[in-house]
Amino acid sequence: MNKVILMGRLTRDPEVRYSAGESATAVARYTLAVDRRFRRNGDGEQSADFIGCVAFGRSAEFAEKYLRQGLKVVVTGRIQTGSYTNRDGQKVYTTDVVVEDQEFAESKAASESHMSMGSGYQAAPAPAPSAPAGDGFMNIPDGIDEELPFN
């Protein structure tokens, strides 16, 4: 079984291209910075792996429209390896995650707060959910509509 689940932040905006031909297909490439579980050499410095991801079709169009540098996402997919010969005649080996599913991993407010840390702006925290109602479902707090990625 070839299954990968990653959670990380985009290192830059996705690069989207369209294939040639009658039915042009969107192809999005982006890199995720995924924090390692343990700190390196006990020096307290957090290290990360930078993992290349490629999405096709509707997933690529979603990435183009909604994903931006610094955004935290969860990606599910499969590892695909390949190789090619570069202009210098050297063989180059590649490893990418082919995206099957991608989701937001934090609220819009938290994302904006993270992306604007350098400017001193701090977004207001999301309202806490209220206690579950008698039917087992939580009541949705007021003001949560601004955090949803769709209307």
DSSP file with accessible surface (Angstrom, degrees, kcal/mol):
  #  RESIDUE AA STRUCTURE BP1 BP2  ACC     N-H-->O    O-->H-N    N-H-->O    O-->H-N    TCO  KAPPA ALPHA  PHI   PSI    X-CA   Y-CA   Z-CA
    1    1 A M              0   0  224      0, 0.0     2,-0.6     0, 0.0    77,-0.0   0.000 360.0 360.0 360.0 135.6    0.0    0.0    0.0
    2    2 A N        +     0   0   81      2,-0.0     2,-0.4    76,-0.0     0, 0.0  -0.872 360.0 145.8-118.1  94.6    1.3    3.4   -1.0
    3    3 A K        -     0   0  116     -2,-0.6     2,-0.4    75,-0.1    75,-0.2  -0.997  21.9-174.5-138.3 131.0   -0.4    6.1    1.3
    4    4 A V  E     -A   77   0A  22     73,-2.8    73,-2.4    -2,-0.4     2,-0.4  -0.985   6.5-172.2-128.2 136.6    1.0    9.3    2.7
    5    5 A I  E     +A   76   0A 121     -2,-0.4     2,-0.3    71,-0.2    71,-0.2  -0.993  15.9 175.7-127.9 122.8   -0.6   11.8    5.1
    6    6 A L  E     -A   75   0A  23     69,-2.7    69,-2.7    -2,-0.4     2,-0.4  -0.948  18.3-166.5-127.2 147.4    1.2   15.1    5.7
    7    7 A M  E     +A   74   0A  99     -2,-0.3    28,-0.3    67,-0.2     2,-0.3  -0.990  38.0 113.4-132.3 123.4    0.5   18.2    7.6
    8    8 A G  E     -A   73   0A   5     65,-2.1    65,-2.7    -2,-0.4     2,-0.4  -0.953  58.5 -82.7-166.4-174.3    2.6   21.3    7.0
    9    9 A R  E     -AB  72  33A  56     24,-1.8    24,-2.9    -2,-0.3    63,-0.2  -0.855  42.0-109.7-110.2 142.4    2.8   24.8    5.7
   10   10 A L  E     - B   0  32A   3     61,-1.8    60,-2.8    58,-0.4    22,-0.2  -0.493  17.4-152.1 -68.3 133.3    3.2   25.9    2.1
   11   11 A T  S    S-     0   0   40     20,-2.4     2,-0.3    -2,-0.2    -1,-0.1   0.715  77.0 -10.7 -79.9 -21.8    6.7   27.3    1.5
   12   12 A R  S    S-     0   0  125     19,-0.4    19,-0.3    56,-0.1    -1,-0.2  -0.958  94.4 -64.5-161.2 171.7    5.3   29.5   -1.4
   13   13 A D        -     0   0   79     -2,-0.3    55,-0.1     1,-0.1    51,-0.1  -0.320  66.9 -92.4 -61.5 146.6    2.2   29.9   -3.5
   14   14 A P        -     0   0   18      0, 0.0     2,-0.6     0, 0.0    16,-0.2  -0.277  32.1-131.8 -60.6 144.4    1.4   26.8   -5.7
   15   15 A E  E     -C   29   0A  81     14,-3.0    14,-2.5    -3,-0.1     2,-0.5  -0.898  28.6-166.6 -97.8 117.5    2.9   26.9   -9.2
   16   16 A V  E     +C   28   0A  31     -2,-0.6     2,-0.3    12,-0.2    12,-0.2  -0.921  13.3 168.9-115.3 132.0    0.1   26.0  -11.7
   17   17 A R  E     -C   27   0A 169     10,-2.5    10,-3.0    -2,-0.5     2,-0.4  -0.894  26.2-130.0-130.7 163.1    0.5   25.1  -15.3
   18   18 A Y  E     -C   26   0A 118     -2,-0.3     8,-0.2     8,-0.2     6,-0.1  -0.952  23.6-119.5-118.6 135.6   -1.9   23.6  -17.8
   19   19 A S        -     0   0   49      6,-2.6     2,-0.1    -2,-0.4     7,-0.0  -0.305  32.4-109.9 -67.7 155.2   -1.1   20.6  -20.0
   20   20 A A  S    S+     0   0  102      4,-0.1     2,-0.2     3,-0.0     3,-0.2  -0.413  71.6  61.8 -81.8 159.4   -1.1   21.0  -23.8
   21   21 A G  S    S-     0   0   63      1,-0.2     3,-0.4    -2,-0.1     0, 0.0  -0.616  97.9 -52.8 119.7-177.9   -3.8   19.4  -25.9
   22   22 A E  S    S+     0   0  209      1,-0.3     2,-0.9    -2,-0.2    -1,-0.2   0.916 129.7  40.2 -64.3 -47.9   -7.5   19.6  -26.5
   23   23 A S  S    S-     0   0   98     -3,-0.2    -1,-0.3     2,-0.0     2,-0.1  -0.754  86.1-155.0-106.7  86.6   -8.5   18.9  -22.9
   24   24 A A        -     0   0   57     -2,-0.9     2,-0.4    -3,-0.4    -4,-0.1  -0.405   7.1-154.9 -63.7 129.1   -6.0   21.0  -20.9
   25   25 A T        -     0   0   59     -2,-0.1    -6,-2.6    -5,-0.1     2,-0.2  -0.914  14.6-122.7-109.0 134.0   -5.5   19.6  -17.4
   26   26 A A  E     -C   18   0A   0     -2,-0.4    31,-2.0    -8,-0.2     2,-0.4  -0.522  24.3-168.4 -73.8 139.1   -4.3   21.8  -14.5
   27   27 A V  E     -CD  17  56A  34    -10,-3.0   -10,-2.5    29,-0.2     2,-0.4  -0.983   3.3-169.0-130.5 117.4   -1.1   20.7  -12.8
   28   28 A A  E     -CD  16  55A   0     27,-2.8    27,-2.8    -2,-0.4     2,-0.4  -0.911   2.0-169.7-110.4 134.5   -0.2   22.4   -9.5
   29   29 A R  E     +CD  15  54A 114    -14,-2.5   -14,-3.0    -2,-0.4     2,-0.3  -0.977  16.5 153.7-121.3 135.1    3.2   21.9   -7.7
   30   30 A Y  E     - D   0  53A   3     23,-2.1    23,-3.2    -2,-0.4     2,-0.4  -0.974  33.9-126.0-152.2 164.1    3.9   23.1   -4.2
   31   31 A T  E     - D   0  52A  28     -2,-0.3   -20,-2.4   -19,-0.3     2,-0.4  -0.955  16.3-152.2-117.4 133.7    6.3   22.3   -1.3
   32   32 A L  E     -BD  10  51A   0     19,-2.6    19,-2.7    -2,-0.4     2,-0.8  -0.885   8.6-144.8-103.0 133.8    5.2   21.6    2.2
   33   33 A A  E     -BD   9  50A  23    -24,-2.9   -24,-1.8    -2,-0.4     2,-0.6  -0.882  23.1-169.7 -93.1 110.7    7.4   22.3    5.2
   34   34 A V  E     - D   0  49A  24     15,-3.1    15,-2.8    -2,-0.8   -26,-0.2  -0.922  18.5-128.9-109.2 116.7    6.6   19.5    7.6
   35   35 A D  E     - D   0  48A 109     -2,-0.6    13,-0.3   -28,-0.3     2,-0.2  -0.351  22.2-121.8 -62.7 140.3    8.0   19.8   11.1
   36   36 A R        -     0   0  116     11,-2.8    11,-0.2     2,-0.1    -1,-0.1  -0.517  18.4-122.3 -78.7 153.6    9.9   16.8   12.4
   37   37 A R  S    S+     0   0  222     -2,-0.2     2,-0.3     9,-0.1    -1,-0.1   0.855  91.7  43.9 -67.1 -36.9    8.6   15.3   15.6
   38   38 A F  S    S-     0   0  156      1,-0.0     9,-0.4     9,-0.0    -2,-0.1  -0.832  87.6-109.0-114.4 153.1   11.8   15.7   17.6
   39   39 A R    >   -     0   0  139     -2,-0.3     3,-0.6     7,-0.1     2,-0.3  -0.424  42.5-101.0 -77.3 151.1   14.2   18.6   17.9
   40   40 A R  B > >S-G   45   0B 104      5,-1.8     3,-2.0     1,-0.2     5,-0.5  -0.552  86.8 -21.2 -79.8 130.9   17.6   18.2   16.2
   41   41 A N  T 3 5S-     0   0  145     -2,-0.3    -1,-0.2     1,-0.3    -2,-0.0   0.670 106.3 -79.8  50.8  23.5   20.7   17.4   18.4
   42   42 A G  T < 5S+     0   0   76     -3,-0.6    -1,-0.3     1,-0.1    -2,-0.1   0.619 103.7 120.5  66.1   7.7   19.0   18.5   21.6
   43   43 A D  T < 5S-     0   0   91     -3,-2.0    -2,-0.1     2,-0.2    -1,-0.1   0.470  83.0-117.5 -84.0   0.9   19.8   22.2   20.7
   44   44 A G  T   5 +     0   0   45     -4,-0.3     2,-0.4     1,-0.3    -3,-0.1   0.426  69.4 137.3  82.5  -2.5   16.1   23.0   20.8
   45   45 A E  B   < -G   40   0B 101     -5,-0.5    -5,-1.8     1,-0.0     2,-0.3  -0.664  51.9-132.1 -83.8 126.7   16.1   24.0   17.1
   46   46 A Q        -     0   0   68     -2,-0.4     2,-0.3    -7,-0.2    -7,-0.1  -0.574  23.2-161.1 -75.3 134.5   13.0   22.7   15.2
   47   47 A S        -     0   0   15     -9,-0.4   -11,-2.8    -2,-0.3     2,-0.3  -0.849   4.9-164.4-116.1 159.1   13.8   21.0   11.9
   48   48 A A  E     -D   35   0A  27     -2,-0.3     2,-0.4   -13,-0.3   -13,-0.2  -0.937  17.7-130.0-138.5 157.1   11.5   20.4    9.0
   49   49 A D  E     -D   34   0A  63    -15,-2.8   -15,-3.1    -2,-0.3     2,-0.7  -0.885  19.5-142.0-104.2 142.1   11.4   18.3    5.9
   50   50 A F  E     -D   33   0A 139     -2,-0.4     2,-0.5   -17,-0.2   -17,-0.2  -0.923  23.0-170.1-109.6 110.4   10.5   20.0    2.6
   51   51 A I  E     -D   32   0A  45    -19,-2.7   -19,-2.6    -2,-0.7     2,-0.3  -0.895  17.0-134.3-113.5 124.5    8.2   17.7    0.6
   52   52 A G  E     -D   31   0A  20     -2,-0.5    45,-2.3    43,-0.4     2,-0.4  -0.554  24.1-170.1 -76.6 134.4    7.3   18.3   -3.0
   53   53 A C  E     -De  30  97A   2    -23,-3.2   -23,-2.1    -2,-0.3     2,-0.4  -0.951   8.1-165.9-125.7 145.5    3.6   17.8   -3.9
   54   54 A V  E     -De  29  98A   4     43,-2.6    45,-2.8    -2,-0.4     2,-0.4  -1.000   5.0-170.8-134.3 130.7    1.9   17.7   -7.2
   55   55 A A  E     -D   28   0A   0    -27,-2.8   -27,-2.8    -2,-0.4     2,-0.3  -0.938   6.3-156.3-121.2 146.9   -1.9   17.9   -7.8
   56   56 A F  E >   -D   27   0A  96     43,-0.4     3,-1.2    -2,-0.4     4,-0.5  -0.864  50.2 -16.9-121.5 154.8   -3.9   17.3  -11.0
   57   57 A G  T 3> S+     0   0   22    -31,-2.0     4,-2.1    -2,-0.3     3,-0.3  -0.270 128.6   2.0  62.2-130.8   -7.2   18.4  -12.4
   58   58 A R  H 3> S+     0   0  207      1,-0.2     4,-2.4     2,-0.2    -1,-0.3   0.848 132.5  56.7 -63.5 -34.3   -9.7   19.7   -9.9
   59   59 A S  H <> S+     0   0   33     -3,-1.2     4,-2.3     2,-0.2    -1,-0.2   0.898 107.9  48.6 -63.0 -38.4   -7.3   19.4   -7.0
   60   60 A A  H  > S+     0   0    0     -4,-0.5     4,-2.5   -34,-0.3    -2,-0.2   0.905 110.5  50.1 -67.8 -40.9   -4.8   21.6   -8.9
   61   61 A E  H  X S+     0   0   85     -4,-2.1     4,-2.0     2,-0.2    -2,-0.2   0.893 110.1  51.2 -64.7 -38.2   -7.5   24.2   -9.5
   62   62 A F  H  X>S+     0   0   62     -4,-2.4     4,-2.9     2,-0.2     5,-0.6   0.934 110.1  49.6 -61.7 -45.8   -8.4   24.1   -5.8
   63   63 A A  H  X5S+     0   0    0     -4,-2.3     4,-1.6     1,-0.2    -2,-0.2   0.919 110.5  50.1 -60.3 -43.0   -4.8   24.7   -4.9
   64   64 A E  H  <5S+     0   0   80     -4,-2.5    -1,-0.2     1,-0.2    -2,-0.2   0.900 117.6  39.7 -62.0 -40.1   -4.5   27.6   -7.4
   65   65 A K  H  <5S+     0   0  139     -4,-2.0    -2,-0.2    -5,-0.2    -1,-0.2   0.883 131.4  16.6 -80.2 -39.0   -7.6   29.3   -6.0
   66   66 A Y  H  <5S+     0   0   86     -4,-2.9     2,-0.4    -5,-0.2    -3,-0.2   0.689  97.9  88.5-115.3 -23.0   -7.3   28.7   -2.2
   67   67 A L     << +     0   0    1     -4,-1.6     2,-0.3    -5,-0.6     3,-0.0  -0.676  48.0 169.4 -90.4 135.4   -3.7   27.7   -1.2
   68   68 A R    >   -     0   0  106     -2,-0.4     3,-2.1   -55,-0.1   -58,-0.4  -0.937  43.9 -72.0-137.4 161.3   -1.2   30.4   -0.3
   69   69 A Q  T 3  S+     0   0  113     -2,-0.3   -58,-0.2     1,-0.3     3,-0.1  -0.204 118.0  19.5 -53.3 135.4    2.3   30.6    1.2
   70   70 A G  T 3  S+     0   0   14    -60,-2.8    -1,-0.3     1,-0.3     2,-0.2   0.226  88.8 135.5  88.7 -13.6    2.2   29.9    4.9
   71   71 A L    <   -     0   0   17     -3,-2.1   -61,-1.8   -62,-0.1     2,-0.5  -0.461  53.7-131.0 -71.7 136.1   -1.1   28.2    4.9
   72   72 A K  E     +A    9   0A  64    -63,-0.2    33,-2.6    -2,-0.2    34,-0.5  -0.782  36.8 169.1 -90.8 124.2   -1.3   25.0    7.0
   73   73 A V  E     -AF   8 104A   0    -65,-2.7   -65,-2.1    -2,-0.5     2,-0.5  -0.915  33.7-133.3-133.4 159.3   -2.8   22.1    5.1
   74   74 A V  E     -AF   7 103A  39     29,-2.7    29,-2.5    -2,-0.3     2,-0.4  -0.970  26.5-166.9-111.4 128.0   -3.3   18.3    5.4
   75   75 A V  E     -AF   6 102A   1    -69,-2.7   -69,-2.7    -2,-0.5     2,-0.4  -0.957   8.1-168.8-119.5 133.0   -2.4   16.4    2.2
   76   76 A T  E     +AF   5 101A  23     25,-3.1    24,-3.2    -2,-0.4    25,-2.2  -0.972  36.0 103.9-117.2 136.9   -3.3   12.8    1.5
   77   77 A G  E     -AF   4  99A   0    -73,-2.4   -73,-2.8    -2,-0.4     2,-0.3  -0.893  59.3 -77.5-174.9-153.6   -1.8   11.0   -1.4
   78   78 A R  E     - F   0  98A  93     20,-1.7    20,-3.2    -2,-0.3     2,-0.3  -0.963  36.5-110.8-137.0 151.2    0.8    8.6   -2.7
   79   79 A I  E     - F   0  97A  72     -2,-0.3     2,-0.4    18,-0.2    18,-0.2  -0.668  32.5-172.7 -82.6 135.8    4.6    8.7   -3.2
   80   80 A Q  E     - F   0  96A  90     16,-3.0    16,-2.5    -2,-0.3     2,-0.3  -0.998   3.7-163.3-131.3 127.8    5.7    8.6   -6.8
   81   81 A T  E     + F   0  95A 104     -2,-0.4     2,-0.3    14,-0.2    14,-0.2  -0.752  18.3 153.7-106.2 157.0    9.4    8.3   -7.8
   82   82 A G  E     - F   0  94A  33     12,-2.0    12,-3.1    -2,-0.3     2,-0.3  -0.953  23.0-144.2-163.0-179.7   10.8    9.1  -11.2
   83   83 A S  E     + F   0  93A  57     -2,-0.3     2,-0.3    10,-0.3    10,-0.2  -0.989  11.7 177.7-154.3 158.6   13.9   10.1  -13.1
   84   84 A Y  E     - F   0  92A 127      8,-2.0     8,-3.5    -2,-0.3     2,-0.6  -0.967  33.2-110.0-154.4 164.5   15.1   12.2  -16.0
   85   85 A T  E     - F   0  91A  94     -2,-0.3     6,-0.2     6,-0.2    -2,-0.0  -0.896  35.7-144.3-102.1 123.7   18.3   13.2  -17.7
   86   86 A N    >   -     0   0   42      4,-2.8     3,-2.1    -2,-0.6    -1,-0.0  -0.124  34.3 -87.6 -80.2-177.8   19.1   16.9  -17.3
   87   87 A R  T 3  S+     0   0  254      1,-0.3    -1,-0.1     2,-0.1    -2,-0.0   0.741 127.1  57.6 -63.9 -24.9   20.7   19.2  -19.8
   88   88 A D  T 3  S-     0   0  133      2,-0.1    -1,-0.3     1,-0.0     3,-0.1   0.375 119.6-108.8 -86.2   2.3   24.2   18.3  -18.5
   89   89 A G  S <  S+     0   0   56     -3,-2.1     2,-0.3     1,-0.3    -2,-0.1   0.566  75.3 135.9  83.0   9.2   23.5   14.6  -19.2
   90   90 A Q        -     0   0  124      1,-0.0    -4,-2.8    -5,-0.0     2,-0.4  -0.720  58.1-119.9 -93.0 141.9   23.2   13.7  -15.5
   91   91 A K  E     - F   0  85A 120     -2,-0.3     2,-0.5    -6,-0.2    -6,-0.2  -0.656  28.4-161.7 -81.2 128.4   20.4   11.4  -14.3
   92   92 A V  E     - F   0  84A  40     -8,-3.5    -8,-2.0    -2,-0.4     2,-0.4  -0.949   4.3-149.9-114.5 129.2   18.2   13.2  -11.7
   93   93 A Y  E     - F   0  83A 171     -2,-0.5     2,-0.3   -10,-0.2   -10,-0.3  -0.810  14.1-163.3-100.2 139.2   15.9   11.2   -9.4
   94   94 A T  E     - F   0  82A  43    -12,-3.1   -12,-2.0    -2,-0.4     2,-0.4  -0.905  13.6-170.2-123.1 150.6   12.7   12.7   -8.2
   95   95 A T  E     + F   0  81A  92     -2,-0.3   -43,-0.4   -14,-0.2     2,-0.3  -0.971  19.1 164.7-137.8 122.0   10.3   11.9   -5.3
   96   96 A D  E     - F   0  80A  35    -16,-2.5   -16,-3.0    -2,-0.4     2,-0.6  -0.934  37.2-122.7-132.6 157.6    6.9   13.6   -5.1
   97   97 A V  E     -eF  53  79A   6    -45,-2.3   -43,-2.6    -2,-0.3     2,-0.7  -0.919  24.3-144.3 -98.3 119.5    3.6   13.2   -3.3
   98   98 A V  E     -eF  54  78A   9    -20,-3.2   -20,-1.7    -2,-0.6     2,-0.3  -0.795  25.4-127.3 -84.4 115.8    0.8   12.9   -5.8
   99   99 A V  E     + F   0  77A  10    -45,-2.8   -43,-0.4    -2,-0.7   -22,-0.3  -0.484  39.3 165.7 -73.5 127.4   -2.1   14.6   -4.1
  100  100 A E  E    S+     0   0A  96    -24,-3.2     2,-0.3     1,-0.4   -23,-0.2   0.662  75.2   7.0-104.1 -31.5   -5.4   12.7   -3.8
  101  101 A D  E     - F   0  76A  71    -25,-2.2   -25,-3.1     2,-0.0    -1,-0.4  -0.990  61.1-173.3-151.7 143.8   -7.0   15.0   -1.2
  102  102 A Q  E     + F   0  75A  13     -2,-0.3     2,-0.3   -27,-0.2   -27,-0.2  -0.998   9.7 175.9-142.0 137.2   -6.0   18.4    0.4
  103  103 A E  E     - F   0  74A 107    -29,-2.5   -29,-2.7    -2,-0.4     2,-0.2  -0.966  37.0 -98.1-139.1 155.2   -7.7   20.2    3.3
  104  104 A F  E     - F   0  73A  65     -2,-0.3   -31,-0.2   -31,-0.2     3,-0.1  -0.500  26.8-163.1 -69.6 140.2   -7.3   23.3    5.4
  105  105 A A        +     0   0   34    -33,-2.6     2,-0.3    -2,-0.2   -32,-0.2   0.380  68.4  28.7-108.6   1.8   -5.6   22.4    8.8
  106  106 A E  S    S-     0   0   41    -34,-0.5    -1,-0.1     3,-0.0   -34,-0.0  -0.977  89.3 -87.3-153.7 164.4   -6.5   25.6   10.6
  107  107 A S     >  -     0   0   38     -2,-0.3     4,-2.3     1,-0.1     5,-0.2  -0.239  39.3-111.9 -70.4 162.8   -9.1   28.3   10.7
  108  108 A K  H  > S+     0   0  114     39,-0.7     4,-2.7     1,-0.2     5,-0.2   0.908 118.5  52.5 -62.0 -40.3   -8.9   31.4    8.5
  109  109 A A  H  > S+     0   0   18      1,-0.2     4,-2.3     2,-0.2    14,-0.2   0.918 110.2  47.1 -63.9 -43.7   -8.3   33.6   11.5
  110  110 A A  H  > S+     0   0   41      2,-0.2     4,-2.4     1,-0.2    -1,-0.2   0.903 112.6  50.5 -65.3 -38.8   -5.4   31.4   12.8
  111  111 A S  H  X S+     0   0    6     -4,-2.3     4,-2.5     2,-0.2    -2,-0.2   0.934 111.3  47.0 -64.3 -46.7   -3.9   31.3    9.3
  112  112 A E  H  X S+     0   0   86     -4,-2.7     4,-1.3     1,-0.2    -1,-0.2   0.889 111.6  52.5 -63.6 -36.7   -4.1   35.1    9.0
  113  113 A S  H  < S+     0   0   17     -4,-2.3     3,-0.3    -5,-0.2    -2,-0.2   0.934 111.3  46.0 -64.0 -44.5   -2.6   35.5   12.4
  114  114 A H  H >< S+     0   0   75     -4,-2.4     3,-1.0     1,-0.2     4,-0.2   0.910 112.9  49.5 -65.2 -42.1    0.3   33.2   11.5
  115  115 A M  H 3< S+     0   0   89     -4,-2.5     3,-0.2     1,-0.2    -1,-0.2   0.731 114.8  44.3 -72.7 -20.1    1.0   34.9    8.2
  116  116 A S  T >X>S+     0   0   24     -4,-1.3     3,-1.2    -3,-0.3     5,-0.8   0.215  73.6 114.8-111.3  19.0    1.0   38.4    9.7
  117  117 A M  G X45S+     0   0  112     -3,-1.0     3,-1.2     1,-0.3    -1,-0.2   0.873  75.7  56.2 -55.4 -39.0    3.1   37.7   12.8
  118  118 A G  G 345S+     0   0   86      1,-0.2    -1,-0.3    -3,-0.2    -2,-0.1   0.786 102.3  55.6 -66.5 -25.5    5.8   40.0   11.5
  119  119 A S  G <45S-     0   0   88     -3,-1.2    -1,-0.2     2,-0.1    -2,-0.2   0.529 109.9-118.2 -87.6  -4.4    3.5   43.0   11.2
  120  120 A G  T <<5 +     0   0   67     -3,-1.2     2,-0.3    -4,-0.5    -3,-0.1   0.401  68.6 137.7  84.9  -6.0    2.4   42.8   14.8
  121  121 A Y      < -     0   0  122     -5,-0.8     2,-0.5    -8,-0.1    -1,-0.3  -0.578  34.0-167.7 -75.5 133.2   -1.3   42.1   13.9
  122  122 A Q        -     0   0  125     -2,-0.3     2,-0.1    -3,-0.1    -9,-0.1  -0.977  14.7-136.9-125.1 118.1   -2.9   39.5   16.0
  123  123 A A        -     0   0   14     -2,-0.5     3,-0.1   -14,-0.2   -14,-0.0  -0.407  30.8-100.3 -70.1 149.4   -6.3   38.1   14.9
  124  124 A A        -     0   0   78      1,-0.1    -1,-0.1    -2,-0.1   -11,-0.1  -0.442  45.5-103.7 -67.4 141.4   -9.0   37.6   17.5
  125  125 A P        -     0   0  121      0, 0.0    -1,-0.1     0, 0.0     3,-0.1  -0.314  40.9 -97.1 -65.8 152.1   -9.2   34.0   18.7
  126  126 A A        -     0   0   47      1,-0.1    18,-0.1    -3,-0.1    17,-0.1  -0.382  48.2 -96.8 -65.6 144.2  -12.1   32.0   17.3
  127  127 A P        -     0   0   55      0, 0.0    -1,-0.1     0, 0.0     3,-0.1  -0.347  42.3-109.0 -63.9 143.1  -15.1   31.8   19.7
  128  128 A A        -     0   0   82      1,-0.1     2,-0.1    -3,-0.1     0, 0.0  -0.489  35.1-108.9 -72.8 140.1  -15.2   28.7   21.8
  129  129 A P        -     0   0   82      0, 0.0    11,-0.1     0, 0.0    -1,-0.1  -0.391  35.2-119.1 -67.1 147.7  -17.9   26.2   20.9
  130  130 A S        -     0   0   51      9,-0.9     9,-0.2     1,-0.2     3,-0.1  -0.278  41.6 -73.3 -81.3 172.5  -20.7   25.9   23.4
  131  131 A A        -     0   0   75      1,-0.1     8,-0.7     7,-0.1    -1,-0.2  -0.245  63.2 -85.7 -63.5 151.9  -21.6   22.8   25.3
  132  132 A P  B     -H  138   0C  86      0, 0.0     6,-0.3     0, 0.0    -1,-0.1  -0.295  44.2-123.9 -60.2 142.4  -23.3   20.0   23.4
  133  133 A A    >   -     0   0   32      4,-3.0     3,-2.0    -3,-0.1     0, 0.0  -0.287  35.6 -91.3 -76.5 174.1  -27.1   20.3   23.1
  134  134 A G  T 3  S+     0   0   95      1,-0.3    -1,-0.1     2,-0.1     0, 0.0   0.737 124.1  62.4 -62.1 -21.0  -29.4   17.5   24.3
  135  135 A D  T 3  S-     0   0  114      2,-0.2    -1,-0.3     1,-0.0     3,-0.1   0.435 118.6-106.1 -87.6   3.1  -29.3   15.9   20.9
  136  136 A G  S <  S+     0   0   62     -3,-2.0     2,-0.3     1,-0.3    -2,-0.1   0.372  85.6 113.0  92.5  -6.5  -25.6   15.3   21.0
  137  137 A F        -     0   0  147     -6,-0.0    -4,-3.0    -5,-0.0    -1,-0.3  -0.744  67.0-118.2-100.6 148.5  -24.7   18.0   18.5
  138  138 A M  B     -H  132   0C 113     -2,-0.3     2,-0.3    -6,-0.3    -7,-0.1  -0.572  25.8-117.7 -79.8 147.3  -22.7   21.2   19.4
  139  139 A N        -     0   0   89     -8,-0.7    -9,-0.9    -2,-0.2    -1,-0.1  -0.657  29.5-121.3 -79.5 138.2  -24.3   24.6   19.0
  140  140 A I        -     0   0  132     -2,-0.3     3,-0.1   -11,-0.1    -1,-0.0  -0.698  29.0-126.0 -83.9 125.1  -22.5   26.7   16.5
  141  141 A P    >   -     0   0   29      0, 0.0     3,-1.0     0, 0.0    -1,-0.1  -0.304  29.1 -95.3 -69.8 157.0  -21.3   30.0   18.1
  142  142 A D  T 3  S+     0   0  154      1,-0.2     0, 0.0     2,-0.1     0, 0.0  -0.364 106.2  30.2 -66.5 147.7  -22.1   33.4   16.6
  143  143 A G  T >  S+     0   0   33     -3,-0.1     3,-0.6   -17,-0.1    -1,-0.2   0.506  80.0 115.5  85.4   2.8  -19.5   34.9   14.3
  144  144 A I  G X   +     0   0   38     -3,-1.0     3,-1.8     1,-0.2     4,-0.5   0.728  54.3  83.0 -78.2 -16.6  -18.1   31.6   13.0
  145  145 A D  G >  S+     0   0  115      1,-0.3     3,-1.1     2,-0.2    -1,-0.2   0.831  81.8  61.8 -58.7 -33.2  -19.3   32.3    9.4
  146  146 A E  G <  S+     0   0  135     -3,-0.6    -1,-0.3     1,-0.2    -2,-0.1   0.713 100.1  56.0 -67.5 -19.4  -16.3   34.5    8.7
  147  147 A E  G <  S+     0   0   34     -3,-1.8   -39,-0.7    -4,-0.2    -1,-0.2   0.615  82.2 100.4 -90.0 -11.0  -13.9   31.5    9.3
  148  148 A L  S <  S-     0   0   76     -3,-1.1   -41,-0.0    -4,-0.5    -3,-0.0  -0.547  71.2-137.2 -78.3 140.7  -15.5   29.1    6.7
  149  149 A P  S    S+     0   0   56      0, 0.0     2,-0.3     0, 0.0    -1,-0.1   0.412  83.8  43.6 -78.5   5.3  -13.7   28.9    3.4
  150  150 A F              0   0  135      0, 0.0    -2,-0.1     0, 0.0    -3,-0.0  -0.946 360.0 360.0-143.7 163.3  -16.9   29.0    1.4
  151  151 A N              0   0  205     -2,-0.3    -6,-0.0     0, 0.0     0, 0.0  -0.829 360.0 360.0-112.4 360.0  -20.1   31.0    1.3
